[in-house]
Amino acid sequence: MDRNRELGEEAVVALSAETDIDIRFYKVDVRDEASTKEAISNAVSHFGTPHILVNSAGIAESNIKAEEYDIDKFNHQIGTNLGGTFVIAKTVGKAMIEAKISGSMIFIASMSGSIVNYPQNQCSYNASKAGVIQLAKNLVAERARYNIRVNAITPGYMDTALNRTKDLTAQKEMWIAQTPQKRLGRVDGLNGLAVFLASDASSFMAGANIAIDGGCIAW
């Protein structure tokens, strides 16, 4: 599910060709609860109730000082990153509970939810990701009785599409300098951690917030 239909459909084609698995894309704005619930209902009707949720709703806006932050932009980011994560978790969790199945929910947070990044000013993004971490802990308290686990992953500076822009070149050099491993993280490492949290190998992990950041927040 994503707002960007073009990228979503491209991903479906690529993944289907690579895995030969039935994959579908649903265009949604996760801030819109009604359309998100409809998309999840359609997915449940087609695939059955999910046992695993990777909840990665997120947009990033940086280099805006707090005193210059437009409140609508601030709320848009909070609404997507935190509100959207809640809407997805609420709807999928309800389906899991009603189907009486165990499950694992994996929230993609950020080290920005635990530290203040330098040099970029991004109070809204950081606040939203701190909320995602706390939301995961709260949902564990509510859902562990149904054998539904919720954990968060806290990535550091990663080599992702969001960061592959020319205007971030200078900042990325600073980020690498601030990271003990002296490089950006790779998506395959992040994917591996998500697979671990989805598997029975992590069956007694609930409410954890796991950093994958090259040691960045260890300074």
Phi, psi and omega in degrees: 000139180194165174281334186268101183296317184300310180294322180296316181289326175297319180294321178298314180299314182294314182292322179296319179292324183283324188249342185059035179249146177291113182233138179232150177249138177235121180277118178215154165255112188295349175285341181266101186296320184297312181289328177293316178298322179296316180297317180293321177299318178296320179295318179296321179296325183276314187258340190097172182294130181288147172263342185228135174232124169256110189256097190237027178303128180184140169229159183228129172232127184234173174063039174236118179292147183304318183288350179249003185282119176292132186297328178293320176295318178302311182292327179298318181288316176299317182296324179283305188289316181264309180298317180294320176300319179294315182301314179297312182296321178299312186287314179292321179299319178298319179296319178297315182296315181295327179277353180057048178242152174281159182198168177229126176250131183238113180265133175268104179265226179186153173296342177294346175279352182238338181229172173255120184288154175226135012261358188286142173267121184206060186298323182292314179299313182298318179296321181295319182285328172298322177296322179298317179298314180291325178298318179301316180295319180295320182290330174299316181299329181272328193248352180300329180296338177265009183063038174249117181266146175226125177226159179242146172251131180249091177286150169270215180284114186247153175275084181237172181300326180299331184260359183267062178231147184297328183288353177257005184304310182295320180294322181296326176297320177294318180300316180297320179296329181277350184261122182307324180281355174058042174198167172277155178287155178257144184298327181296328176293319177295318179298320180298321178293321178297319178298318178301313182291336177280341188268169177290347178297339180248027189298339179254016176260123180208127181083011180282152173234104190258121179277135171229085196220014180065018180088010188300316183274007176276347181302000000 
